[in-house]
Amino acid sequence: MEGMDHGSSSSSCKVSMLFNFHTIDACFLSTGWQIKNNGMFAATCIGTILLVVLVEFCRRIGREYDNFLTRQFERQAAHGTFAKKCESARTAVTFRATPLQQLTRSVIHAVTFAGAYITMLLAMYFNVYVIICIFIGAGLGKFLCDWMVVTVGIDDVQDETRKLEETTICCD
């Protein structure tokens, strides 16, 4: 399988089902993506990193959009904009996304899925350099697009601190 010819008599793609270090004449996804020089391979590596960062960005956008819809619904519920069907106390209100909101969620998911699928196909060429670029992209994407932010209520922390202080005072 080392020097498989994929359709064109003038170009020979190096494709291997084993881990490999092919740079020049390596092909990815089609014979049209055949690496002819080091610059093309560098562009492939950079593009692979950016693709994986884009996947992480799309994942984040999907979560943020869902959180936005949830906050929007919670504000509507808090302001009593929902008609009560009966006078008894209701403990829950059900939210269903509008068709436009669901379409937006679906498009975000499809773009994320497509990027992840193309990344998986690139990994299946078993090119060590491309696989390393996928790992770099995943780490860089996590760093840039999924920064952890936690909000803690000050009153909650003070209450917990008081409980801990009370426990330690009696044990002195």
N, C-alpha and C positions, 0 to 999 in steps of 0.2 A: 504494500500500500504506500510505500514511501514516495514514489513519484507518479502518483495517479494523474492521468490526463483527463480533464473534465471538459471535453467537447472541442477545444480549440487546438489545432495542430501546432500553432506558433507559441503557445504558452503551456507550461507544465506546472501544475500546482503541487506543492508538497503538502500532502495530507497524511496524518498519522493518527492511529487510534491509540497510541501510547504517548506518554508525556514526551514532549520534544522541545527543542530550542530553535526551531526553524524561524528565520527572519525573512531573508530574500526568497521569493517564489512561494511563500506561504499564502494560502487563500483562506478567506473567511466568508462564510455564507454564500458566496458565488464566485465564479471565475472573474467577474468584474471587480472583485475586491482582492486582487492579487498584488502582493507586496513586490514592488520592482526595485526599491532602494531603501536605505536606512531611514530617510525622511518619511517615507510612507509608513514604515513600521512605527516610527516615533508618533506619527499622527494617529495610527491605529491604537497605540497604547494610551495616548492622551484622550482620544475619543472614548475608549473603553472606560477609563476612569470617570470621565464626565457623564457617560451614560448611567453608570451605577450611582453617581451623586444625584442625577436626575431622578432615578427610581426612588432614592431616599427622600428627595424633595417632594415628589408626588405622594409618597406615603404620608409625609407630614401635612401636606395640603389637605389630603383626605381626612385626616384626624382633626385638623383645625376647622375644616368646613362642617364636619359632624358636630364638633363642640359649639361652633357658631349657631347652628340650627337648634341645638339643645338649649343654649342660653337664650336665644330668641323666644323659644317656646316657653321656657321658665318665666321670662318677663311677662309674656302674655298671660300665663296662668296666674302669676302673682297679682296682676292688675285686674283680674276677674273678667277678662274679655271673653271668656267662654260662658255660654248660656248654661245655666244649671237646669238639668232635666227634671229634677225633683228637689224638694226643699230639704230633704235629709242631707246630713253632712257627707260630702264626697271625700274620699281619701286619695283618689287618683284621677288623673285626666290623661287620656291617651293621645299621643301625638302621631300623626302620619305625615310624612313629607309630601309636599305638593308634587305634581308631575315634573315641574321644572327643577325643583330641588333634587328629586330622585334622578332626573336626567343628568344633572351636574355631578352628582355623586357617582353615577355610572360612567361618565366620561373620565373622571379622575381615576376611577378604578381601572378602566380599560387602558389608559395611558400607562399607569403603573404596571399593570399586568404585561403589556406589550414590551415595556422596557426590561422587565425582569425576565421575560421569555427570551428576548434577544440576547441578554446577558448569559442566560443558561446555554443558548446555542453557541455563543462564543467560547464558553468554557469547555464545550464538548469537542473543540479542536485540540484540546490537551496541550496547548502551547503554554509553557511555563511562564513566559513573560506576560501573556494576556491574563492568565489566572492570577498572577501577582498583581496586575493592574486592577483586576476585579476586587481583590482584597483591599488594595489601597483605596479604591473608590468607595467601598463599603465603609471603611474606617473614616475616610474624609467626609463622606455623606452623613454619617452618624454625628461626627463632630460639628459639621456646619448646619445640619438641618434638624437635629433632634437634641438640642441643648436642653438639659433637664432644668426645669424651673418648678419649684414647689412653693406654694403659698400656705403659710401656717398662721393661724389666728393667734395674736399676741395673748389674748385672754386665755386661750387653751393652754399655751405654754406656761403662763403664770400659774394657772390652776394645777398643772402637772408638777411644776416646781414646788408649789406649796405642799402638795401631797407628799412629795419626796422629802421635803424639809421636815414635815410633821413626823414622818416615819423615822428619819434619822435622829430627831430630837429625843424621841422616847427610848431610843436604843443606846444613847450615850451613857 
